[in-house]
Amino acid sequence: EPYRRQRQMCIRDRLKQLKDTEKREKYKIYGELLNTYGYTAPEGAKSLEALNYYTNEMITIPLDADLSALENAKKYFDRYGKLKRTYEALSTLTKETFAELSHLESVSNALEIARDENDLAMIKEELIECGYMKRHGRNQKKRQGKSKPLHYISSDGFHMYVGKNNFQNDELSFKFANGKDMWFHAKKMAGSHV
């Protein structure tokens, strides 16, 4: 639970940073307009009124009075570049973090429905393979009994298999099932494949 709260705070921070990068296009336009109309700015001006040729509206561009129009343009282009790189990096990190949270949610779900030591051993093996835990001892893998999916028979005589962890879900979906089987899973949620 503390790990989940920490990751959620991290995601909130990244999403706030991502929102802060929304100004990047404005800075690019300021730089472009200063390159076009900067020659009309008097020396020491604190702003420049210019026609934004993207929207056909007048726009006021704040200026650093100690810099020339071209130096102000360079400053805006630098801000734009920095925010663009930040946006690209944060977009990737945010997607990766959501994927990681989703995976950990599925592990948490598997722990809730684990029934015996073999189920727990499979979950531990998954966590080791994903790099969340280290393998202890010299043996690469302990020989343990294989955990099996839950098996039910419906009142109509249909066999239903329920994966209790990600390994079993993959096994059921990609190795056990055939083209005539029906597959069930809750959309956009961690849980069992049935």
Residue frames as qw, qx, qy, qz and C-alpha x, y, z in Angstrom:
[[0.000, 0.884, 0.468, 0.000, 0.00, 0.00, 0.00],
 [0.261, -0.798, 0.100, 0.534, 2.75, 2.62, 0.75],
 [0.391, -0.124, 0.620, 0.668, 4.36, 1.77, -2.61],
 [0.205, 0.617, 0.684, 0.329, 1.05, 2.35, -4.39],
 [0.112, -0.931, -0.260, 0.229, 0.57, 5.74, -2.68],
 [0.374, -0.586, 0.344, 0.631, 4.12, 6.75, -3.57],
 [0.339, 0.146, 0.702, 0.609, 3.61, 5.79, -7.23],
 [0.098, 0.793, 0.587, 0.130, 0.27, 7.65, -7.34],
 [0.211, -0.877, -0.022, 0.432, 1.98, 10.79, -5.98],
 [0.394, -0.306, 0.556, 0.665, 4.69, 10.36, -8.62],
 [0.268, 0.469, 0.718, 0.439, 2.04, 10.11, -11.34],
 [0.030, -0.915, -0.381, 0.130, 0.27, 13.24, -10.05],
 [0.311, -0.716, 0.234, 0.579, 3.59, 15.14, -10.13],
 [0.362, -0.041, 0.683, 0.633, 4.34, 13.95, -13.67],
 [0.185, 0.676, 0.668, 0.250, 0.86, 14.88, -14.86],
 [0.127, -0.920, -0.156, 0.335, 1.28, 18.37, -13.36],
 [0.334, -0.501, 0.466, 0.649, 4.65, 18.74, -15.10],
 [0.335, 0.289, 0.762, 0.473, 3.04, 17.50, -18.30],
 [0.086, 0.868, 0.488, -0.018, 0.32, 20.15, -17.97],
 [0.250, -0.805, 0.108, 0.526, 3.02, 22.81, -17.49],
 [0.395, -0.170, 0.619, 0.657, 4.46, 21.91, -20.91],
 [0.367, 0.686, 0.626, 0.063, 1.23, 23.01, -22.64],
 [0.019, 0.916, 0.004, -0.402, 2.73, 26.54, -22.95],
 [0.572, -0.254, 0.527, 0.575, 5.41, 25.30, -25.33],
 [0.419, 0.540, 0.573, 0.452, 3.54, 26.18, -28.55],
 [0.049, -0.977, -0.202, 0.058, 2.89, 29.71, -27.29],
 [0.427, -0.712, 0.326, 0.452, 6.65, 30.23, -26.86],
 [0.548, 0.106, 0.626, 0.544, 7.33, 28.88, -30.33],
 [0.240, 0.803, 0.470, 0.277, 4.82, 31.35, -31.82],
 [0.246, -0.936, 0.014, 0.252, 6.35, 34.21, -29.82],
 [0.526, -0.417, 0.490, 0.556, 9.76, 33.35, -31.24],
 [0.451, 0.379, 0.641, 0.492, 8.45, 33.12, -34.81],
 [0.083, 0.919, 0.366, 0.123, 6.55, 36.40, -34.55],
 [0.355, -0.837, 0.169, 0.382, 9.57, 38.16, -33.08],
 [0.532, -0.129, 0.577, 0.606, 11.68, 36.91, -35.97],
 [0.299, 0.598, 0.602, 0.436, 9.05, 38.33, -38.35],
 [0.061, -0.898, -0.275, -0.337, 8.06, 41.59, -36.62],
 [0.666, -0.524, -0.192, 0.496, 10.89, 42.18, -34.15],
 [0.438, 0.200, 0.140, 0.865, 12.43, 44.92, -36.28],
 [0.162, -0.697, -0.312, -0.625, 9.43, 47.12, -35.34],
 [0.642, -0.657, -0.351, 0.181, 10.11, 46.89, -31.58],
 [0.073, 0.899, -0.246, 0.356, 11.75, 50.00, -30.16],
 [0.515, 0.258, -0.663, 0.478, 14.92, 49.43, -28.12],
 [0.014, -0.102, 0.657, -0.747, 14.11, 48.72, -24.45],
 [0.617, -0.193, -0.254, -0.720, 10.46, 47.82, -25.16],
 [0.361, -0.193, 0.806, -0.428, 8.73, 45.58, -22.61],
 [0.603, 0.336, 0.708, -0.150, 6.26, 44.15, -25.11],
 [0.050, 0.211, -0.580, -0.785, 5.44, 44.01, -28.79],
 [0.651, 0.410, 0.407, -0.493, 1.98, 44.05, -30.41],
 [0.036, 0.318, -0.773, -0.547, 1.98, 41.86, -33.50],
 [0.786, 0.164, -0.134, -0.581, -0.42, 40.10, -35.81],
 [0.523, -0.206, 0.827, -0.030, -0.48, 36.37, -35.08],
 [0.431, 0.346, -0.534, -0.640, -0.63, 35.04, -38.63],
 [0.095, -0.059, -0.994, 0.002, -1.85, 31.65, -37.35],
 [0.021, 0.545, 0.775, -0.318, -5.06, 33.10, -35.89],
 [0.145, 0.563, 0.353, 0.733, -5.29, 36.50, -37.64],
 [0.426, -0.855, -0.292, -0.041, -5.56, 38.17, -34.22],
 [0.143, 0.782, -0.380, 0.474, -3.36, 40.75, -32.55],
 [0.855, -0.335, -0.328, 0.221, -1.14, 39.38, -29.80],
 [0.145, -0.910, 0.315, -0.225, 1.02, 41.03, -27.15],
 [0.871, 0.115, -0.364, 0.310, 4.43, 39.40, -26.74],
 [0.517, -0.844, 0.090, 0.108, 6.21, 40.12, -23.43],
 [0.662, 0.582, -0.271, 0.387, 9.83, 41.20, -23.94],
 [0.677, -0.497, -0.116, 0.530, 12.89, 41.38, -21.74],
 [0.166, 0.984, 0.035, -0.054, 13.76, 45.09, -22.10],
 [0.375, -0.726, 0.497, 0.292, 17.49, 44.35, -21.70],
 [0.555, -0.015, 0.745, 0.368, 17.50, 42.09, -24.78],
 [0.225, 0.264, -0.450, -0.823, 17.07, 42.80, -28.47],
 [0.797, 0.170, 0.038, -0.579, 14.04, 41.41, -30.33],
 [0.729, 0.346, -0.583, -0.093, 16.21, 38.63, -31.83],
 [0.141, 0.278, -0.825, 0.471, 17.65, 37.77, -28.40],
 [0.561, -0.005, 0.447, -0.696, 14.08, 37.62, -27.03],
 [0.826, 0.269, -0.277, -0.411, 13.13, 35.32, -29.92],
 [0.503, 0.342, -0.775, 0.174, 16.08, 33.04, -29.11],
 [0.195, -0.189, 0.713, -0.647, 15.00, 33.00, -25.45],
 [0.741, 0.117, 0.206, -0.628, 11.45, 31.94, -26.43],
 [0.781, 0.342, -0.484, -0.199, 12.75, 29.26, -28.82],
 [0.233, 0.333, -0.830, 0.382, 15.00, 27.94, -26.03],
 [0.467, -0.059, 0.572, -0.671, 11.98, 27.73, -23.67],
 [0.819, 0.260, -0.117, -0.499, 9.99, 26.00, -26.40],
 [0.608, 0.389, -0.692, 0.011, 12.76, 23.46, -27.00],
 [0.014, -0.247, 0.817, -0.520, 13.13, 22.68, -23.31],
 [0.606, 0.073, 0.427, -0.667, 9.38, 22.25, -22.79],
 [0.789, 0.334, -0.335, -0.391, 9.09, 20.11, -25.94],
 [0.444, 0.326, -0.814, 0.182, 11.84, 17.76, -24.71],
 [0.238, -0.118, 0.715, -0.646, 10.23, 17.65, -21.26],
 [0.735, 0.172, 0.093, -0.650, 6.85, 16.86, -22.82],
 [0.738, 0.330, -0.554, -0.202, 8.26, 14.00, -24.89],
 [0.263, 0.264, -0.846, 0.382, 10.16, 12.51, -21.93],
 [0.362, -0.029, 0.599, -0.714, 7.22, 12.84, -19.52],
 [0.772, 0.183, -0.161, -0.586, 4.77, 11.37, -22.02],
 [0.660, 0.251, -0.708, 0.003, 6.91, 8.24, -22.26],
 [0.108, 0.178, -0.787, 0.581, 7.49, 8.04, -18.50],
 [0.538, -0.005, 0.323, -0.779, 3.80, 8.53, -17.75],
 [0.824, 0.172, -0.356, -0.405, 2.78, 5.71, -20.11],
 [0.532, 0.240, -0.775, 0.241, 5.43, 3.43, -18.59],
 [0.124, -0.154, 0.661, -0.724, 4.29, 4.29, -15.06],
 [0.715, 0.043, 0.098, -0.691, 0.63, 3.56, -15.87],
 [0.790, 0.213, -0.549, -0.170, 1.67, 0.23, -17.41],
 [0.317, 0.235, -0.790, 0.470, 3.72, -0.61, -14.31],
 [0.384, -0.095, 0.484, -0.781, 0.84, 0.30, -11.99],
 [0.812, 0.113, -0.184, -0.542, -1.52, -1.84, -14.03],
 [0.668, 0.232, -0.701, 0.087, 0.90, -4.77, -13.82],
 [0.097, 0.179, -0.742, 0.639, 1.33, -4.36, -10.06],
 [0.607, -0.043, 0.209, -0.766, -2.44, -4.16, -9.67],
 [0.844, 0.130, -0.423, -0.304, -2.71, -7.53, -11.44],
 [0.463, 0.211, -0.769, 0.386, -0.09, -8.96, -9.05],
 [0.253, -0.143, 0.533, -0.795, -2.04, -7.58, -6.09],
 [0.780, 0.042, -0.078, -0.620, -5.18, -9.23, -7.47],
 [0.742, 0.201, -0.640, -0.012, -3.30, -12.53, -7.89],
 [0.157, 0.221, -0.749, 0.605, -2.17, -12.36, -4.25],
 [0.519, -0.093, 0.306, -0.793, -5.77, -11.92, -3.13],
 [0.889, 0.101, -0.071, -0.440, -6.94, -15.08, -4.89],
 [0.365, 0.430, -0.819, 0.108, -3.85, -17.22, -4.27],
 [0.854, -0.334, -0.141, -0.373, -4.87, -20.47, -2.60],
 [0.932, -0.305, 0.042, 0.189, -1.65, -22.27, -1.78],
 [0.486, -0.643, 0.352, 0.477, 2.14, -22.11, -1.69],
 [0.562, 0.186, 0.597, 0.542, 2.43, -23.01, -5.38],
 [0.194, 0.879, 0.376, 0.222, 0.31, -19.99, -6.33],
 [0.298, -0.927, 0.106, 0.202, 2.55, -17.76, -4.23],
 [0.633, -0.300, 0.494, 0.515, 5.66, -19.32, -5.78],
 [0.479, 0.524, 0.518, 0.478, 4.41, -18.42, -9.28],
 [0.021, -0.980, -0.172, -0.100, 3.72, -14.84, -8.20],
 [0.512, -0.728, 0.292, 0.350, 7.18, -14.63, -6.65],
 [0.641, 0.041, 0.541, 0.543, 8.73, -15.97, -9.87],
 [0.306, 0.793, 0.393, 0.350, 6.88, -13.31, -11.87],
 [0.237, -0.969, 0.022, 0.062, 8.14, -10.58, -9.53],
 [0.628, -0.450, 0.435, 0.463, 11.70, -11.92, -9.91],
 [0.567, 0.340, 0.545, 0.515, 11.42, -12.01, -13.71],
 [0.138, 0.893, 0.299, 0.306, 10.10, -8.45, -13.75],
 [0.448, 0.396, -0.298, 0.744, 12.93, -7.22, -11.54],
 [0.445, -0.717, -0.016, -0.536, 10.91, -6.37, -8.42],
 [0.794, -0.534, 0.282, -0.067, 12.64, -9.07, -6.37],
 [0.225, 0.637, -0.734, -0.066, 16.05, -10.71, -6.45],
 [0.925, -0.034, -0.367, -0.096, 16.55, -14.43, -6.63],
 [0.390, -0.714, 0.533, -0.232, 18.26, -15.65, -3.45],
 [0.812, -0.209, 0.545, 0.019, 20.55, -18.64, -3.26],
 [0.162, -0.419, 0.721, 0.527, 22.51, -20.45, -5.93],
 [0.374, 0.349, 0.850, 0.129, 19.60, -22.37, -7.44],
 [0.044, -0.085, -0.392, -0.915, 18.14, -20.59, -10.42],
 [0.613, -0.251, -0.193, -0.724, 14.62, -21.90, -9.83],
 [0.363, -0.171, 0.827, -0.393, 13.38, -24.03, -6.99],
 [0.300, -0.123, -0.852, -0.410, 11.51, -27.06, -8.13],
 [0.342, 0.123, 0.567, -0.739, 8.03, -26.58, -6.89],
 [0.341, 0.441, 0.830, 0.036, 4.72, -28.04, -7.85],
 [0.048, 0.200, 0.405, 0.891, 3.04, -26.18, -10.66],
 [0.272, 0.350, 0.477, -0.759, 0.12, -24.01, -9.69],
 [0.139, 0.338, 0.818, 0.444, -2.98, -24.74, -11.76],
 [0.258, -0.209, -0.135, -0.934, -5.79, -22.41, -12.76],
 [0.471, 0.110, 0.629, -0.609, -9.11, -22.75, -11.00],
 [0.190, -0.038, -0.840, -0.507, -11.43, -25.21, -12.77],
 [0.466, 0.204, 0.519, -0.687, -15.20, -25.15, -12.64],
 [0.038, 0.223, 0.869, 0.440, -17.93, -26.97, -14.54],
 [0.360, -0.038, 0.008, -0.932, -21.10, -25.02, -15.31],
 [0.611, 0.147, 0.612, -0.480, -24.58, -26.46, -14.79],
 [0.755, 0.548, -0.073, -0.353, -24.64, -26.99, -18.60],
 [0.944, -0.047, 0.227, 0.235, -21.44, -29.04, -18.44],
 [0.489, 0.798, -0.155, 0.317, -19.05, -26.38, -19.79],
 [0.760, -0.263, -0.189, 0.563, -15.51, -26.41, -18.41],
 [0.041, 0.965, -0.014, 0.260, -14.36, -23.00, -17.11],
 [0.759, -0.086, -0.205, 0.611, -10.74, -22.25, -16.28],
 [0.134, -0.980, -0.069, -0.130, -9.77, -19.15, -14.31],
 [0.620, 0.374, -0.334, 0.604, -6.20, -17.84, -14.21],
 [0.558, -0.752, -0.287, 0.200, -5.07, -16.86, -10.72],
 [0.376, -0.687, 0.208, 0.586, -1.99, -14.86, -11.81],
 [0.353, 0.749, -0.286, -0.483, -0.38, -13.38, -14.92],
 [0.071, -0.348, 0.902, 0.246, 1.51, -16.59, -15.77],
 [0.352, 0.294, 0.880, -0.123, -1.69, -18.62, -15.68],
 [0.421, 0.726, 0.210, -0.502, -3.56, -15.93, -17.65],
 [0.227, 0.640, -0.577, -0.452, -0.93, -16.12, -20.41],
 [0.170, -0.130, 0.973, 0.086, -0.94, -19.92, -20.32],
 [0.420, 0.474, 0.715, -0.297, -4.74, -20.08, -20.61],
 [0.391, 0.775, 0.061, -0.492, -4.98, -17.42, -23.32],
 [0.326, 0.728, -0.500, -0.337, -2.08, -18.38, -25.55],
 [0.088, 0.348, -0.931, -0.071, -1.37, -22.06, -25.01],
 [0.272, 0.149, 0.898, -0.312, -4.40, -23.80, -23.55],
 [0.496, 0.550, 0.351, -0.573, -7.33, -22.15, -25.35],
 [0.372, 0.132, 0.721, 0.569, -8.30, -22.95, -28.91],
 [0.077, -0.086, -0.347, -0.931, -10.36, -21.10, -31.52],
 [0.417, -0.462, -0.673, -0.399, -13.67, -22.52, -30.31],
 [0.417, -0.423, -0.599, 0.537, -13.24, -21.37, -26.70],
 [0.083, -0.900, -0.220, -0.366, -14.79, -18.21, -25.30],
 [0.532, 0.034, -0.357, 0.767, -12.45, -15.84, -23.49],
 [0.271, -0.880, -0.324, -0.219, -13.54, -13.40, -20.76],
 [0.527, -0.111, -0.285, 0.793, -11.72, -10.58, -19.02],
 [0.078, -0.880, -0.354, 0.308, -12.77, -7.31, -17.38],
 [0.512, 0.682, 0.125, 0.507, -11.84, -4.49, -19.77],
 [0.182, 0.703, -0.246, 0.641, -9.05, -2.13, -18.57],
 [0.629, -0.636, 0.266, -0.358, -8.82, -3.82, -15.18],
 [0.084, 0.420, -0.894, 0.131, -6.46, -6.23, -13.53],
 [0.767, -0.074, 0.384, -0.509, -7.97, -9.63, -13.12],
 [0.581, -0.097, 0.803, 0.093, -8.30, -13.21, -14.22],
 [0.400, 0.257, -0.602, -0.641, -8.60, -14.50, -17.74],
 [0.638, 0.070, 0.658, -0.395, -11.49, -16.96, -17.93]]
